[in-house]
Amino acid sequence: MKIIFVGSTGVHHSLIAANIYLEKLDQADYQNLNLWGDLDKEALGFPIFVNNDRWGNSVYSLGVGADVLMVVKSIKQLVKMLNCSERDLIVTPVFIKRERLVLLLHTVGCNKFLNQIFLPIIGYLLKKEFAFIRQQVREFKSGADLPKCHFRH
């Protein structure tokens, strides 16, 4: 199965959520997080593979711009049209209160020089959102969006 954490950017809060899910991040210290703020990966427009979880599921982060809910809905509809199920692909949105500001800073900082200036600011803003992101991942893991069998031994 593939699990995709979707946010307005794929290299910020959705990447944080994916790493919290993988139990690789338990506090708001992610400046050394693999792929953190990686403009080259984000620019490809593809889901970013983060790692496999302990059950063998592939975990991804995806940035989709401002309309996260519409993209999540579209992906879920596409999965149904292709006759897939939640055993194949699960898509879950990750929200933050400062969504538009982070997206703006990410968009304005689209070159490497500006990214170096804005990345610490984005990091600061997301530290204030860390507990909220972690709560969303906990709800996801507890089965709100997943069949229970994937998270029980």
C-alpha positions as CSV (number, residue, x, y, z in Angstrom):
1,M,0.0,0.0,0.0
2,K,1.0,3.6,-0.6
3,I,0.2,6.4,1.9
4,I,0.4,10.0,0.7
5,F,0.5,13.0,3.1
6,V,-0.8,16.0,1.1
7,G,-0.2,19.6,2.0
8,S,0.2,22.9,0.2
9,T,3.9,22.1,-0.1
10,G,5.6,18.7,-0.2
11,V,8.8,19.7,1.5
12,H,7.4,21.3,4.7
13,H,4.4,20.3,6.7
14,S,3.4,17.2,4.7
15,L,7.0,16.0,4.9
16,I,6.9,16.7,8.7
17,A,3.7,14.6,8.9
18,A,5.2,11.8,6.9
19,N,8.2,11.7,9.3
20,I,6.0,11.8,12.4
21,Y,4.0,8.9,11.0
22,L,7.2,7.0,10.4
23,E,8.2,7.8,14.0
24,K,11.4,9.5,12.8
25,L,10.4,12.9,14.2
26,D,9.0,13.5,17.7
27,Q,9.8,17.1,18.2
28,A,9.9,20.3,16.1
29,D,13.5,20.0,15.1
30,Y,13.5,19.3,11.4
31,Q,16.1,21.6,9.8
32,N,18.2,18.4,9.3
33,L,15.3,16.4,8.1
34,N,16.0,14.7,4.8
35,L,14.4,16.6,1.9
36,W,13.4,19.6,4.2
37,G,12.9,22.6,1.9
38,D,14.3,20.7,-1.2
39,L,13.1,22.9,-4.1
40,D,14.4,20.5,-6.7
41,K,12.3,17.6,-5.3
42,E,9.3,19.9,-4.9
43,A,9.6,21.2,-8.5
44,L,9.2,17.7,-10.0
45,G,5.6,17.8,-9.0
46,F,5.6,14.1,-8.0
47,P,4.9,12.5,-4.6
48,I,8.1,12.5,-2.7
49,F,9.1,9.0,-1.4
50,V,10.0,9.4,2.3
51,N,10.4,5.8,3.4
52,N,8.6,2.6,4.2
53,D,6.8,2.1,7.4
54,R,7.2,-1.0,9.6
55,W,4.4,-2.7,7.8
56,G,6.0,-2.3,4.4
57,N,3.7,0.6,3.3
58,S,5.4,3.2,1.1
59,V,5.0,6.7,2.6
60,Y,5.1,9.8,0.5
61,S,4.7,13.6,0.8
62,L,3.0,15.7,-1.8
63,G,2.7,19.4,-2.3
64,V,-0.4,20.5,-4.3
65,G,-0.7,24.3,-3.8
66,A,-3.6,26.2,-2.3
67,D,-6.5,23.8,-2.8
68,V,-5.5,20.8,-0.8
69,L,-9.0,19.4,-0.3
70,M,-9.9,19.6,-4.0
71,V,-6.8,17.7,-4.9
72,V,-7.3,15.0,-2.2
73,K,-10.9,14.6,-3.4
74,S,-9.7,14.3,-7.0
75,I,-7.1,11.7,-6.1
76,K,-9.6,9.7,-4.1
77,Q,-12.1,9.8,-7.0
78,L,-9.4,8.7,-9.4
79,V,-8.5,5.7,-7.1
80,K,-12.2,4.7,-7.2
81,M,-12.4,5.1,-11.0
82,L,-9.3,2.8,-11.4
83,N,-11.1,0.2,-9.2
84,C,-8.5,0.5,-6.5
85,S,-9.1,0.5,-2.8
86,E,-7.6,1.8,0.4
87,R,-5.5,-1.3,0.5
88,D,-3.7,0.2,-2.6
89,L,-3.5,4.0,-1.9
90,I,-4.5,6.2,1.0
91,V,-4.4,9.9,0.7
92,T,-4.7,12.1,3.8
93,P,-4.5,15.9,3.9
94,V,-2.3,17.8,6.4
95,F,-3.5,21.2,7.4
96,I,-1.9,24.1,9.3
97,K,-3.3,27.4,10.3
98,R,-0.6,29.4,8.5
99,E,-1.1,27.5,5.3
100,R,-1.3,30.5,3.0
101,L,1.7,32.2,4.5
102,V,3.9,29.1,4.2
103,L,2.8,28.6,0.6
104,L,3.5,32.3,-0.1
105,L,7.0,32.1,1.4
106,H,7.6,28.9,-0.4
107,T,6.5,30.4,-3.8
108,V,8.4,33.6,-3.4
109,G,11.5,31.7,-2.3
110,C,11.4,29.6,-5.4
111,N,15.1,30.1,-6.1
112,K,17.9,28.7,-4.0
113,F,19.1,32.1,-2.7
114,L,15.7,33.2,-1.5
115,N,14.9,29.7,-0.2
116,Q,17.8,30.0,2.1
117,I,16.3,33.2,3.5
118,F,12.7,32.0,3.8
119,L,13.4,28.4,5.0
120,P,14.2,29.4,8.6
121,I,11.1,31.6,8.7
122,I,9.0,28.7,7.4
123,G,10.7,26.5,10.0
124,Y,9.8,29.0,12.8
125,L,6.2,29.1,11.6
126,L,5.9,25.3,11.5
127,K,7.3,24.9,15.0
128,K,4.2,26.7,16.2
129,E,2.1,24.2,14.2
130,F,4.0,21.0,15.2
131,A,1.5,19.9,17.9
132,F,-1.4,20.3,15.4
133,I,0.4,18.3,12.7
134,R,1.3,15.6,15.2
135,Q,-2.3,15.4,16.3
136,Q,-3.5,14.9,12.7
137,V,-1.0,12.1,12.3
138,R,-2.2,10.5,15.5
139,E,-5.8,10.6,14.3
140,F,-4.7,9.1,11.0
141,K,-2.8,6.3,12.7
142,S,-5.7,5.6,15.1
143,G,-7.8,4.6,12.1
144,A,-9.8,7.7,11.2
145,D,-8.7,7.2,7.5
146,L,-7.3,3.7,7.6
147,P,-8.5,0.2,7.9
148,K,-7.6,-0.9,11.4
149,C,-5.8,-4.1,10.2
150,H,-2.9,-2.0,8.9
151,F,-1.9,-0.7,12.3
152,R,-2.4,-3.7,14.5
153,H,-0.1,-6.7,15.1
